[in-house]
Amino acid sequence: MFSRIREDIAAVRTNDPAARTSAEVFWLYSGMHALWAHRVAHAWWQGGAKGPARALAQWTRAVTGVEIHPAATIGRRVVIDHGMGVVIGETAEVGDDVLIYHGVTLGGRSLAKGVKRHPTIGDRVTIGAGAKVLGPIEIGAGSQIGANSVVVRSAPAGSVLTGIPAQVRSSASIDMAFYI
């Protein structure tokens, strides 16, 4: 458990130039707190304690501003920077080393029960502030999603997605620092 906490803190310090100390990240980063609470809620959900898992998820949402459904699958070293307004739906899957900025939604486009309704995000994906990734789509590893983009179609590994609806752009022609 302690090695995972150290790993999480190191991921934040790598991805956030404003993170000055490990103690600051441990005590003050709401995105980190939301992910730690999600791990507990997810374990409870997987163990059949669905009511307590949902209660913890809702309490965490009230405290951090980050809503992660306890059934969602979240990888290692995920960083939620500035967390407020992040929503991750029930059937969402997030890979390792993913960077998620504030206001991001990994949401569904269907009300059907018992089916995959939310996106699958590959490893090393960066999702810019305010982006919406909707439906049972897949975003390939190493992709970048620009701020406020609305992604409704799957994208291959290494894609740069911008716009409404998001289109795959050539990474050579876009300075992603402008979009993220």
C-alpha positions as a Markdown table, in Angstrom:
| # | Residue | x | y | z |
|---|---|---|---|---|
| 1 | Met | 0.0 | 0.0 | 0.0 |
| 2 | Phe | 2.8 | 2.5 | 0.9 |
| 3 | Ser | 4.6 | 1.8 | -2.3 |
| 4 | Arg | 1.5 | 2.6 | -4.3 |
| 5 | Ile | 1.1 | 5.9 | -2.4 |
| 6 | Arg | 4.7 | 6.8 | -3.1 |
| 7 | Glu | 4.2 | 5.9 | -6.7 |
| 8 | Asp | 1.1 | 8.1 | -6.9 |
| 9 | Ile | 2.9 | 11.0 | -5.3 |
| 10 | Ala | 5.8 | 10.6 | -7.7 |
| 11 | Ala | 3.4 | 10.6 | -10.7 |
| 12 | Val | 1.9 | 13.9 | -9.5 |
| 13 | Arg | 5.3 | 15.5 | -9.0 |
| 14 | Thr | 6.3 | 14.4 | -12.5 |
| 15 | Asn | 3.2 | 15.8 | -14.1 |
| 16 | Asp | 2.5 | 18.9 | -12.1 |
| 17 | Pro | 5.3 | 21.5 | -12.0 |
| 18 | Ala | 3.4 | 23.3 | -9.2 |
| 19 | Ala | 3.8 | 20.3 | -6.9 |
| 20 | Arg | 6.6 | 21.5 | -4.6 |
| 21 | Thr | 6.9 | 18.7 | -2.1 |
| 22 | Ser | 5.6 | 15.2 | -1.6 |
| 23 | Ala | 4.0 | 16.3 | 1.7 |
| 24 | Glu | 2.0 | 18.9 | -0.2 |
| 25 | Val | 0.8 | 16.3 | -2.7 |
| 26 | Phe | -0.1 | 13.9 | 0.1 |
| 27 | Trp | -2.1 | 16.4 | 2.2 |
| 28 | Leu | -3.5 | 18.9 | -0.3 |
| 29 | Tyr | -4.1 | 17.3 | -3.8 |
| 30 | Ser | -7.8 | 16.5 | -4.1 |
| 31 | Gly | -7.4 | 14.5 | -7.3 |
| 32 | Met | -5.0 | 12.2 | -5.4 |
| 33 | His | -7.5 | 11.9 | -2.5 |
| 34 | Ala | -10.3 | 11.0 | -4.9 |
| 35 | Leu | -8.2 | 8.3 | -6.5 |
| 36 | Trp | -7.2 | 6.8 | -3.1 |
| 37 | Ala | -10.9 | 6.8 | -2.0 |
| 38 | His | -11.8 | 5.2 | -5.3 |
| 39 | Arg | -9.5 | 2.3 | -4.7 |
| 40 | Val | -11.3 | 1.5 | -1.5 |
| 41 | Ala | -14.8 | 2.0 | -3.0 |
| 42 | His | -13.8 | -0.2 | -6.0 |
| 43 | Ala | -12.6 | -3.0 | -3.7 |
| 44 | Trp | -15.9 | -2.8 | -1.8 |
| 45 | Trp | -17.8 | -2.8 | -5.1 |
| 46 | Gln | -15.9 | -5.8 | -6.3 |
| 47 | Gly | -16.5 | -7.5 | -3.0 |
| 48 | Gly | -20.3 | -7.0 | -3.2 |
| 49 | Ala | -20.6 | -4.1 | -0.8 |
| 50 | Lys | -22.2 | -1.9 | -3.5 |
| 51 | Gly | -24.2 | 0.4 | -1.1 |
| 52 | Pro | -21.2 | 1.4 | 1.0 |
| 53 | Ala | -19.1 | 1.7 | -2.1 |
| 54 | Arg | -21.6 | 4.2 | -3.6 |
| 55 | Ala | -21.8 | 6.1 | -0.3 |
| 56 | Leu | -18.0 | 6.5 | -0.2 |
| 57 | Ala | -18.0 | 7.6 | -3.8 |
| 58 | Gln | -20.6 | 10.2 | -3.1 |
| 59 | Trp | -18.9 | 11.4 | 0.1 |
| 60 | Thr | -15.6 | 11.7 | -1.9 |
| 61 | Arg | -17.4 | 13.7 | -4.6 |
| 62 | Ala | -18.7 | 16.1 | -2.0 |
| 63 | Val | -15.3 | 16.6 | -0.5 |
| 64 | Thr | -13.1 | 16.6 | -3.6 |
| 65 | Gly | -15.3 | 17.6 | -6.5 |
| 66 | Val | -14.3 | 14.5 | -8.3 |
| 67 | Glu | -16.9 | 11.8 | -9.1 |
| 68 | Ile | -15.7 | 8.3 | -9.9 |
| 69 | His | -18.2 | 5.5 | -10.0 |
| 70 | Pro | -16.9 | 2.7 | -7.8 |
| 71 | Ala | -17.2 | 0.2 | -10.7 |
| 72 | Ala | -14.9 | 2.2 | -13.0 |
| 73 | Thr | -11.5 | 0.7 | -13.6 |
| 74 | Ile | -8.5 | 3.0 | -13.0 |
| 75 | Gly | -4.9 | 2.2 | -13.8 |
| 76 | Arg | -1.7 | 3.0 | -12.0 |
| 77 | Arg | 0.0 | 6.4 | -11.8 |
| 78 | Val | -3.2 | 8.2 | -13.0 |
| 79 | Val | -3.1 | 11.9 | -12.2 |
| 80 | Ile | -6.2 | 14.1 | -11.8 |
| 81 | Asp | -4.8 | 17.6 | -11.9 |
| 82 | His | -7.0 | 20.3 | -10.4 |
| 83 | Gly | -9.7 | 17.6 | -10.1 |
| 84 | Met | -12.8 | 19.8 | -9.7 |
| 85 | Gly | -15.6 | 18.7 | -12.0 |
| 86 | Val | -14.1 | 15.4 | -13.2 |
| 87 | Val | -16.7 | 12.6 | -13.8 |
| 88 | Ile | -15.7 | 9.0 | -14.6 |
| 89 | Gly | -18.7 | 6.7 | -15.3 |
| 90 | Glu | -19.5 | 3.2 | -14.3 |
| 91 | Thr | -18.1 | 1.2 | -17.2 |
| 92 | Ala | -15.1 | 3.5 | -17.9 |
| 93 | Glu | -11.6 | 2.0 | -18.0 |
| 94 | Val | -8.6 | 4.2 | -17.6 |
| 95 | Gly | -5.1 | 2.9 | -18.4 |
| 96 | Asp | -1.8 | 3.6 | -16.7 |
| 97 | Asp | 0.0 | 6.9 | -16.6 |
| 98 | Val | -3.0 | 8.9 | -17.7 |
| 99 | Leu | -3.2 | 12.6 | -17.0 |
| 100 | Ile | -6.7 | 14.1 | -16.6 |
| 101 | Tyr | -7.3 | 17.8 | -16.1 |
| 102 | His | -10.3 | 19.5 | -14.4 |
| 103 | Gly | -13.8 | 19.4 | -15.9 |
| 104 | Val | -13.2 | 16.1 | -17.8 |
| 105 | Thr | -16.1 | 13.7 | -18.3 |
| 106 | Leu | -15.7 | 10.1 | -19.3 |
| 107 | Gly | -19.4 | 9.6 | -19.8 |
| 108 | Gly | -22.0 | 7.4 | -21.5 |
| 109 | Arg | -24.3 | 8.1 | -24.4 |
| 110 | Ser | -26.8 | 5.3 | -23.6 |
| 111 | Leu | -29.2 | 4.5 | -20.8 |
| 112 | Ala | -29.0 | 0.7 | -21.4 |
| 113 | Lys | -28.2 | -1.4 | -18.3 |
| 114 | Gly | -25.6 | -4.1 | -18.2 |
| 115 | Val | -23.6 | -3.0 | -21.3 |
| 116 | Lys | -20.4 | -1.0 | -21.8 |
| 117 | Arg | -21.5 | 2.6 | -22.0 |
| 118 | His | -18.3 | 4.6 | -21.2 |
| 119 | Pro | -14.9 | 5.0 | -22.8 |
| 120 | Thr | -11.8 | 3.0 | -22.6 |
| 121 | Ile | -8.7 | 5.2 | -22.3 |
| 122 | Gly | -5.3 | 3.7 | -23.2 |
| 123 | Asp | -2.0 | 4.1 | -21.3 |
| 124 | Arg | -0.2 | 7.5 | -21.4 |
| 125 | Val | -3.2 | 9.5 | -22.6 |
| 126 | Thr | -3.5 | 13.2 | -21.7 |
| 127 | Ile | -7.1 | 14.6 | -21.5 |
| 128 | Gly | -7.2 | 18.4 | -21.5 |
| 129 | Ala | -9.4 | 20.6 | -19.3 |
| 130 | Gly | -13.1 | 20.4 | -20.0 |
| 131 | Ala | -12.9 | 17.6 | -22.6 |
| 132 | Lys | -15.8 | 15.2 | -22.9 |
| 133 | Val | -15.1 | 11.6 | -24.0 |
| 134 | Leu | -18.5 | 9.9 | -24.5 |
| 135 | Gly | -19.7 | 6.4 | -25.3 |
| 136 | Pro | -18.2 | 3.0 | -25.5 |
| 137 | Ile | -15.2 | 4.1 | -27.5 |
| 138 | Glu | -11.5 | 3.4 | -27.3 |
| 139 | Ile | -8.7 | 6.0 | -27.2 |
| 140 | Gly | -5.4 | 4.5 | -28.1 |
| 141 | Ala | -2.3 | 4.7 | -26.0 |
| 142 | Gly | -0.2 | 7.9 | -26.1 |
| 143 | Ser | -3.1 | 10.0 | -27.5 |
| 144 | Gln | -3.7 | 13.6 | -26.5 |
| 145 | Ile | -7.2 | 15.1 | -26.2 |
| 146 | Gly | -7.4 | 18.9 | -26.4 |
| 147 | Ala | -9.2 | 21.1 | -23.9 |
| 148 | Asn | -12.9 | 21.3 | -24.4 |
| 149 | Ser | -12.9 | 18.7 | -27.2 |
| 150 | Val | -15.9 | 16.4 | -27.5 |
| 151 | Val | -14.8 | 12.9 | -28.5 |
| 152 | Val | -17.5 | 10.5 | -29.7 |
| 153 | Arg | -15.4 | 8.2 | -31.9 |
| 154 | Ser | -12.6 | 5.8 | -31.2 |
| 155 | Ala | -9.1 | 6.9 | -32.0 |
| 156 | Pro | -5.9 | 5.0 | -32.7 |
| 157 | Ala | -2.7 | 5.1 | -30.6 |
| 158 | Gly | -0.8 | 8.4 | -30.8 |
| 159 | Ser | -3.8 | 10.5 | -31.9 |
| 160 | Val | -4.1 | 14.2 | -31.3 |
| 161 | Leu | -7.8 | 14.9 | -30.9 |
| 162 | Thr | -9.3 | 18.5 | -31.0 |
| 163 | Gly | -12.6 | 20.1 | -31.7 |
| 164 | Ile | -16.3 | 19.6 | -31.4 |
| 165 | Pro | -16.8 | 16.9 | -32.5 |
| 166 | Ala | -13.1 | 16.0 | -32.1 |
| 167 | Gln | -11.2 | 15.1 | -35.2 |
| 168 | Val | -7.8 | 13.3 | -35.3 |
| 169 | Arg | -5.2 | 15.9 | -36.2 |
| 170 | Ser | -1.6 | 15.4 | -37.2 |
| 171 | Ser | 0.6 | 15.8 | -34.1 |
| 172 | Ala | 3.3 | 17.4 | -36.2 |
| 173 | Ser | 1.0 | 20.3 | -37.1 |
| 174 | Ile | -0.3 | 21.1 | -33.6 |
| 175 | Asp | 1.4 | 22.6 | -30.5 |
| 176 | Met | -0.5 | 20.6 | -27.8 |
| 177 | Ala | 0.6 | 23.1 | -25.1 |
| 178 | Phe | -1.9 | 25.5 | -26.7 |
| 179 | Tyr | -4.8 | 23.0 | -26.2 |
| 180 | Ile | -4.1 | 21.5 | -22.8 |
